[in-house]
Amino acid sequence: MRITLNGEPHDLAGPLSVTALLGQLQIDPRRVAVEHNRIVLKRGSFDATLVAEGDEVEIVNFVGGGDGN
């Protein structure tokens, strides 16, 4: 099945949870924000949200840094 991941086509074996998708991509779910079909997900819903054929997923990494001012 094909989804759009960060604006690019991405093939998956079948539907899976956002948590499972992040695991496949080796992404720590504590360090990202996820938008699924234009809805920003709360971290607590990652297990219950299924990614299916044609879905759009955006994953944004939190970047630390700056001088704290």
N, C-alpha and C positions, 0 to 999 in steps of 0.2 A: 504494500500500500504506500501511497505517496502523500507526504504532507509538505507544507512550506515551513522551513525552519530558518528564522532570521533572514527571510526574504529569498531563500534559495530552496530548490526542490530537494527533498530528503526522503529516501526510501526506508520503510520499516517492514518487519515481517508481518505485523498485524497490530491491531489496537493494543495500547498499553497505557498505563497511568503516567501522569507527569513525573512522578517519582521514579518509575522504571525508565522512562526516557532519559532523565537526568543521569541515572545510573549507567545506562548504555553509553552516554556521552562523557562519562567520568567527570561529572560536574557536581560539586558539593551543593546540595539544595539550600544550605544555610547562607550561601554567598551569592545568591542570584534572586532576581525578580523574574517572574514568568507571566507572560500574557498569552492567553489561549483564546483564539477567535475574537481578539480585540477586547478581552476582559482581563484585567489584572487579577491574578489569583492570590489568595491568601495562602501562606505556606501550609496551613492546616488542611487545605483542600487538595494538595498535590496527589495524595493517595487515591482520592475519590474521583478525580478528574481524568477521564479517558481521552486520549488522543486517537482520533480515527481518520480514515481516508478523507483527504481534502482539507483537513484542519490547518490553521495557521498558528504557529507557535513562535513567540519571540522570547529569547532568553537574554537577560541583561545582567552582566557581572557587576557586583559592587566593587569599586576600586577605592582602596584606602589611600591616604596620603594627605598632602597639604601641611600647612604649618600650624593648624589648630586655631587660627585667628578668625 
